[in-house]
Amino acid sequence: MTGSAVLDDLRSRGLVHDHTDERGLRTLLDERGVTLYHGIDPSASSLHVGNLVGILVLRRFQDAGHRPLALVGGATGMVGDPGGRSDERNLLDADTLGANVAGIRAQVEQLLDIGGSTGVELVNNLDWTGEVRLLDFLRDVGKHVTVNQMVAKESIRSRMEGEHGISFTEFSYMLLQAFDFWWLHEEYGCRLQIGGSDQWGNITAGIDLTRRRSGAAVHGLSWPLITRADGTKFGKSAEGAVWLDPARTLPYEFHQYFLRSDDRDVERFLLQLILLPVGEVREIMAAHTDAPERRVAQAALADAVTELVHGGEEVRRAVAAARALFGKGEFDLESLEALRGIVPETEVAGDVIGDAEPVVDLLVATGVCSSKGDARRQIGQGGIRVNGERVTDAGDAPAFIGGRFALVQRGKKLRHLVVRV
């Protein structure tokens, strides 16, 4: 894909919401190596899956021969973007912001090509904003933007009409982001800013500032905010955000999140969250439509997005772990090994398990049962399984797959991995 064909590809994926003059934008993108940028809010030390859309839009432009800048807002992060919120953000201290910026940088470098003439460059707006004096900012930026213009933006107007109003700190965010676009145009020749539809007011403020200060025509493009069919914000679960950092969301949990995608969402996620060509997505959806109960689209999505973020080995482990937890008696050394770190685990020595009631000893040693009496009751009621097999006799010897692992299950939900040492 080259030139402005990337715009057609984005539209076919449902990733075009607002844009500046299309003819001018196409003319621009028909040039090779156009510099564009996307800003990321460093409110946490990791991106979540809601951020993945923007990173992959940058990647699509990069693959089309353009040069991406990924801006991590070390300065704007100190202020907080009012867009999409009904109340004031908590301000972060400099050390926390620094740690967040570092974490996000590492993830962006993993998802975007960092080499060659179109390699991504990561920039931090604190580098050019941190030392700007207030009077200089008011003179060089503030005088070019009227309060009328700012209040007309949806992100500002909705906050002003809300219960909590908006502080001057967050009101000024738009000016800071506009300043970023102008500065990146001057220093990097940046001519396009991209972002979610909630950023459109900030993007157009930067376009206006660059025109007024430099007399240059620059462009903007936004995509729709991504939500799920049930109306919840994309990237959120009942417990909170689904993070790209494997220490915050296990790759297995990440994979499961996408396996559970609603049929009404899965085609859109395939188009927007992975890098398959549109034609291949259509083929996956045709197979899915023929046999929706097989959930082939969800499986393709979960495998592809997990591989993109965590690598192929974590996909293999996630599939193996799910086979042990949800398969029909499919227990092997690989699947039980993959459960490590996913379910509670206890290491046991051989002398912990006696000859008289080995399963009872095992249940007590792992804490699955509180006492030998509790263990005997659970076995008598048919509530204990080891490696998927119901235990009917306390005198049965538990089988250790590969001589190392046994998966103990109490009831329908409690699972515990036993590792023999």
Buried (B, 14 or more C-beta within 10 A) or exposed (E): EEBBEBBEBBEBBBBBBBBBEEEEBBEBBEEEEBBBBBBBBBBBBBBBBBBBBBBBBBBBBBBBBBBBBBBBBBBBBBBBBBBBBEEBBEEBEEEBBBBBBEBBBEBBBBBBEEEEEBEBBBBBBBEBBEEBEEEEBEEBBBEBBEEEBBEEBEBBBBBEEEEEEBBEBBBBBBBBBBBBBBBBBBEBEBBBBBBBBBBBBBBBBBBBBBBBBEEBEBBBBBBBBBBBEEEEEBBBEEEEBBBBBBEBBBBBBBBBBBBEBEEEBBBBBBBBBBEBEEEEBBEBBEEBEEEEEEBBBBBBBBBBBBBBBBBEEBBBBBBBBBBBBEEEEEBBEBBBBBBEEBBEBBEBEEEBBEEEBBBBBBBBBBEBBEEBEBBBEBBEEEBBBBBEBEBEEBEBEBEBBEEEBBBBBBEEEEBBBBBBE
